[in-house]
């Protein structure tokens, strides 16, 4: 984890100025990605595309937080009091959902990312995430 944090501090500083906030996010993101069996750098790329690391982001479709979780997932995975703008809770949901879609798609990142975004059958969203992964987080 320390190696991951050290490598990701500089690229993440473009989005989060506070060293303390970067360290906290990277530690939690690494933990949640590991629990879900996901590459932590892929989760960073997804967050870059989804919210540009804004924990209070809300999309026009109603998706919330860093990983842009649709509120219906609270009924599926959590508790009514879960706050999707809380970065820790949002990371748990987002990593769990992406891992689920990756399992459904037998490890196919393109299809899993498209499902995550609600654009299954299209490649524009997975391509954006994969480009961000390659360009900024590898």
Phi, psi and omega in degrees: 000321181297321178297315178301311180301316181298319181290329188265350181301311183297309180296327181287337181296341176293336184252326184232113184287323185287123177300319181296316179295322178297313180300315181295315180296315182296320179296312181292318179300316179299315180299312182293320178297317179298315179300324182270355181074031181251151172292121181304325180293329175294320179296320176300316180297317179298316179295320177304313182290318186287314190223358186053035176067029177261108185294340181257014180296140174225124182279169177296336178274353179098005177290145192236142166083190184308311185260010175052068181272131175286135184303334180299338180295335179300317179293328182281321191241342192227215182239149182305333182274358181299130181259107183289349175276350175286117184305321181295315180293319181296318177298319180298312179298308185300315180293320178297315181295313180296319177298320177300311181294326177294322177293316179302322183264018175052042175084006181278104183298321182299310181291322179295317178294321178296319177297316181304319182275349183079025182236036180306134182098348177245156183245357185299318182290309178303323178296321177297315181294316181295323176296317178297319179301310181295315188284326190238339192237005179268000000 
